[in-house]
Amino acid sequence: MINSSLLEVKDLSINFGGIRALDSVELSIKSNEIVGVIGPNGAGKTTLFNLLTGTLKPTSGSIKLLGKEITGLSSDLITRMGIVRTYQKVRPFPRLTVLENVLVPIINRENTNSNMSHAREIGMDLLKRVGLTDLAGIEACRLNLFQRKKVELARALGANAKILLLDEVMSGLTTVEADTAVEMLKMMRSEYKFTIICVEHLMRVIMKISERVIVLDHGKIIASGSPIEVSQDPLVRSAYLGSDYA
């Protein structure tokens, strides 16, 4: 039987001293899927992202992308292979223009076209998709938070993401901005055919964007299913509210 998973995580664990921050995590992520990852503070969500992107090396376990072992590879190589992340604190290069920020990952692609005018065409097309065409020539330090997050999305797509890891991308946005961002992500996922794995504290956003939700608590997966199934799970309620309220 052919494995149809894009990303396979097996028995993934990491220890920090005597603390097991992630404990035997198993994941199977399909192409073009949107998966939400939730859990209380300290559950291991960001640690999971750091392992998937090569920022941290696991104590044990395996990570495979399209069947190829990537465990222990450098973060820059993993990015070139198609696992790209955004950060909660968005930090574009402040003195580069919006377009120049987006050009950085495009010209660093593996096997990229060395023609700069072609790279600019790709960059301008991405800025058009996220609604920043009119701001292409201004320095990134002049952008507001929502605009900086749009630049971050365009940069991720410029890196040819197969899997886009979103780390609380809605943090700090207004309700209207968050709803706009959700629709933009869905539209771009449909067009560019990439997978989204998002860590998010805003349950309203998770319910709107996710097709499947995975719940972490104390480094372990305690639930997985549709947003409705997970929200009604007693273990999830206990993790968030305490056993007296579950």
N, C-alpha and C positions, 0 to 999 in steps of 0.2 A: 504494500500500500504506500503511495506517495504522500509524504508529509507536505501539507499545503500551508503550513505556518510560515510567516515571514520572520518572526522572532521566537526562539525557543529558549526558555530559561529553566535550568534543572538544578535543584538542590543548592540554590545560591545562598551563601552565608558569608557574613563578615563580622569579625570581632574587633572591638576597640579595647585593648587591655582585657579586662575580665568581663566586659559587656558585649553581649551578642546583639548587634544592632539590626541584623537581618538574619533570619533563621529558616533555612531550607525552603526558600521561596521557589515556587514553580509557576511559570507563566507560558502561555501559548497565545501569540498575537498574530492575527491574520492580516493579509494585505487589505488596505483601504478601510480598516476598522477604526472606530473612535472609542477608546477605552479610558474611563476615568479612574484615577487612583485617589482614594480618600483614606482618612484615618486621623486620630487625635495627634496633637503635637508630640513629636518624638517617636512616631510609629515606624519610621524608616522610609518614608516616601522619597525625600531628597537623597538619602543614601542609595536607594534603588536607582535613581537617575544617575548618580555619580558612578555607580558600578556599570550601568549600561553604556555610558559614554567613555569609560576608561579612566576617569578622574581618580577613582579608587580601584584597587585590585582586591578581588574576593579572597576570603580565607579558604573557601571551597566552593565547588559548583561549576556550572558551565553556562555560557551564553553563546548562542548560535544565531547568525543572521543569514537567512536563505541557505541554511544547512552548513554554513561555514563557521568554524570555531573562531570567536573573536575575543574570548576571555584573555585578559592580560595584555591586549594590544594597546598601543598608545592612543590617546584621545584624538590626536590629529588624524591618525589613520582611520579610526572608527568614524570620524566625521566624514572623511572622504568616501567611506563605504556606504554612507547614507543615514547614519543616526545623528541627528542634529537637535540641539536643545536650545531653549530660550531660558532666561533667568527672571526671577521675580523683580530684582533690581536691574532695570534695563540701562545699559551703559554703552551707547554707541560711541564711536570715536568723536569727541566733541568738536574738534576743529576741522574735521572732514565734512564735506557736504553730504546731504542725504544720499545722493547718487553715489558718491565715492564710498560711503559706508556699505552700500549694497554691492558695489563692484568688488570689494575685498574677497568675499567668498566665491564669487563667480570666477575671478582670475586665479584663484587657488584650487579650483576643481582639478581632480585628476583627469588627465587627457583633455584639458580645457582648450578651447580655440584661442590661440595666442593673439588673434586679431582684436585690438582694443575697441574698434568701432563696433564689432559684433558683440563684445561684452557689454558695451553701453546700450545697445539695442535690447539685450536681455534685461539689463538693469532698469531701463525706462519702462519696459513692459511690466515688470514686477511692481514698480512704483505705481503704474496705472491701476493695477489690480487691487492695490491696497489704498488707493485714493490719495497718493502723495505726489502726483506728477507736478503740480504747481510749486512744490517745495523742494524739487530736486536739487536746486542750486544753492540752497541756504545751508549754513552750518548746523550740524545736529544739536549743538548746545542751545539753539533757539527754539527747539520743539517742545510742545507740552507732553505730558505723560502718554496720552493716547497715541499721539503721533510717533513717539519714540517706540512704542510697542508695535506699531505698524511697520516701522523700519526693521525691528527685530524679526518680524514675520517675513518680510521681504528678503532679509539676509539669509534666513533659514532656507527659504525656497531657492535662493541664489546658490546655496551649497548643494542643491539637488537632493533634498531630503527624501528618503524612503520612509523614515520614521521620524516624526516631529514630536519631541518631548517638550511639553509646555509646563513650566513650573510657575503656577499661580499667575498666569498671564492676565487674569482679570483683576488682580489686586490693585486697588486704588482707582479703579474706573467707576464712573457713575453707572446707574442701572441702564440708561440708554446706551452708553458706550459699550457696556458688557454685552447687551443684547445685539448690538451692531457687530461686535467682534465675533460672537457665536455664529451669526449668519455668514460673516465673511469667511470664517474658518470652514464651515460646512461647504460653502460654494467652492472655495479653493481646493479643498480635499476632493470634491467631486471632479473638478477640472484636472488637477495635477496627479490624482490617484496616489496620494501618500497616506500613511497611517498616522493617527494622532494618539498619543498617550498623554493625558493631562492630569497633573496634580492640582487640585483646587479645593479651597476651603468653602467656597460659596456653593451651597447645596442646590440653590436655584439654577446656577450655571451648570453644575454636574448633571442635573435632571434634564436640562434642555439639550446639552451637547452629546452626552454619552449614549452609546448603544449598549455598552457593558460597563459595569463598575466593579472594581476590585477594592477590597477593604483591608488595610493593614492595621495591626495593633501589636505593639511590642515586637516588631520585626517579623511577625507571622501574618499570612493571609488568613483572615477569619471568615470571609464571605466573598462570593463572586456571582454576578448575575445581572439581570436588567436593573435599571435604576429603581423601579418600583419594588422588585424582589428584595434588593439590598436594603432599601429604606424601611422595610417591614421586618427585617431579620432581627430576632431577639439579641443575638451576639453583637450586632452593630449598635443597636440601641443601648446595650450595656456598656460598650466601649466609649460611646459618646456621652451618655447620661449617667452612668453608674448603675449597678445592679438593682438599686432601690426603685429606679424609674423605668427599667426595661420591660 
